[in-house]
Amino acid sequence: MSIELKLFLLSCGVAFVMVVLYLLLKKKISEWNVIAWSASAVAILLVSANPLWVDSAAKWLGIDYPPSLLFLFSTLILLIMVLYQSIQISTLQTKLRQVAQHVAVQKHLEIDPQIHPHVQAAVTSEGEPSL
């Protein structure tokens, strides 16, 4: 591998890490995602700096074409990240549904408080149920 290619890959990796850190500072990405993406960037930098590692790992695993090992690992990592994102989306959908239901009850009580006076008495001035 030529030195120019190594420098190009190194600059791409550093730029990627800087973008991830910028997104973290702007609160556009969570800390867990920063760790995952940074670890991926470091792994890419290490593999690009030492391509013989991929050849050795592929030979040890019995894979004839070493680049297919890179595709396998990157696909598995992306599947794990998509699964994690799906879990986050499901959790947020549940929370959003609960908040929407709470807001609907609050609006209903504001429109017609005589319908359910015992329910209105259970709601405090902050909108939270009293215990």
C-alpha positions as CSV (number, residue, x, y, z in Angstrom):
1,M,0.0,0.0,0.0
2,S,1.4,3.4,-1.0
3,I,2.1,6.1,1.5
4,E,-0.3,8.4,-0.3
5,L,-3.2,5.9,0.2
6,K,-2.3,5.5,3.9
7,L,-2.3,9.3,4.4
8,F,-5.6,9.6,2.6
9,L,-7.2,6.9,4.7
10,L,-5.8,8.4,7.9
11,S,-7.1,11.9,7.0
12,C,-10.6,10.4,6.2
13,G,-10.6,8.6,9.5
14,V,-9.6,11.7,11.4
15,A,-12.2,13.8,9.6
16,F,-14.9,11.2,10.4
17,V,-13.9,11.3,14.1
18,M,-14.1,15.1,14.1
19,V,-17.6,15.0,12.5
20,V,-18.8,12.5,15.2
21,L,-17.4,14.7,18.0
22,Y,-19.0,17.8,16.4
23,L,-22.3,16.0,16.4
24,L,-21.9,15.1,20.0
25,L,-21.1,18.7,21.0
26,K,-24.2,19.9,19.2
27,K,-26.3,17.2,21.0
28,K,-27.3,15.6,17.6
29,I,-26.0,12.1,18.6
30,S,-26.0,10.2,21.8
31,E,-22.9,9.2,23.8
32,W,-23.4,5.5,23.0
33,N,-23.5,6.2,19.3
34,V,-20.3,8.3,19.6
35,I,-18.5,5.4,21.2
36,A,-19.7,3.0,18.6
37,W,-18.9,5.2,15.6
38,S,-15.5,6.2,17.1
39,A,-14.6,2.5,17.7
40,S,-15.6,1.8,14.1
41,A,-13.4,4.6,12.9
42,V,-10.4,3.4,14.9
43,A,-10.9,-0.1,13.6
44,I,-11.0,1.1,10.1
45,L,-7.8,3.2,10.6
46,L,-6.0,0.2,12.2
47,V,-7.1,-2.2,9.4
48,S,-6.2,0.3,6.7
49,A,-2.8,0.9,8.2
50,N,-2.1,-2.9,8.6
51,P,-3.8,-4.7,5.7
52,L,-1.9,-7.9,6.6
53,W,-4.1,-8.2,9.7
54,V,-7.1,-8.9,7.4
55,D,-5.2,-11.4,5.4
56,S,-4.1,-13.2,8.6
57,A,-7.5,-13.2,10.1
58,A,-9.1,-14.5,6.9
59,K,-6.6,-17.3,6.6
60,W,-7.2,-18.2,10.2
61,L,-11.0,-18.3,9.7
62,G,-10.6,-20.3,6.5
63,I,-11.8,-17.5,4.2
64,D,-10.2,-17.5,0.7
65,Y,-10.9,-13.9,-0.2
66,P,-9.9,-11.5,2.6
67,P,-12.0,-8.5,1.6
68,S,-15.1,-10.6,2.1
69,L,-14.2,-10.8,5.8
70,L,-14.3,-7.0,5.9
71,F,-17.8,-7.0,4.3
72,L,-18.9,-9.7,6.8
73,F,-17.8,-7.8,9.8
74,S,-19.1,-4.4,8.6
75,T,-22.5,-6.0,7.8
76,L,-22.7,-7.6,11.2
77,I,-21.8,-4.3,12.9
78,L,-24.4,-2.4,10.9
79,L,-27.0,-5.0,11.7
80,I,-26.3,-4.6,15.4
81,M,-26.5,-0.8,15.1
82,V,-29.8,-1.0,13.2
83,L,-31.2,-3.3,15.9
84,Y,-30.2,-0.9,18.6
85,Q,-31.8,2.0,16.7
86,S,-35.0,0.0,16.4
87,I,-35.1,-0.6,20.1
88,Q,-34.6,3.1,20.7
89,I,-37.4,4.0,18.3
90,S,-39.8,1.5,20.0
91,T,-39.0,2.9,23.4
92,L,-39.6,6.5,22.2
93,Q,-42.9,5.5,20.5
94,T,-44.1,4.1,23.8
95,K,-43.1,7.2,25.7
96,L,-44.7,9.4,23.0
97,R,-48.0,7.5,23.2
98,Q,-48.0,7.9,27.0
99,V,-47.4,11.7,26.7
100,A,-50.0,12.1,24.1
101,Q,-52.6,10.3,26.2
102,H,-51.7,12.4,29.2
103,V,-52.1,15.6,27.2
104,A,-55.4,14.4,25.8
105,V,-56.7,13.8,29.4
106,Q,-55.5,17.2,30.5
107,K,-57.2,18.9,27.5
108,H,-60.4,17.0,28.2
109,L,-60.4,18.1,31.8
110,E,-59.8,21.7,30.8
111,I,-62.7,21.7,28.3
112,D,-65.4,20.1,30.6
113,P,-64.3,19.9,34.3
114,Q,-67.9,18.9,35.4
115,I,-67.9,15.6,33.6
116,H,-65.4,13.9,36.0
117,P,-64.9,16.0,39.1
118,H,-63.2,13.1,40.9
119,V,-60.6,12.8,38.1
120,Q,-60.0,16.5,38.1
121,A,-59.4,16.5,41.9
122,A,-56.8,13.8,41.4
123,V,-54.7,16.0,39.1
124,T,-52.5,18.6,40.7
125,S,-51.7,22.0,39.3
126,E,-48.6,20.7,37.6
127,G,-50.6,18.2,35.6
128,E,-49.2,15.2,37.4
129,P,-51.5,12.7,39.2
130,S,-51.5,13.1,42.9
131,L,-50.5,10.2,45.1
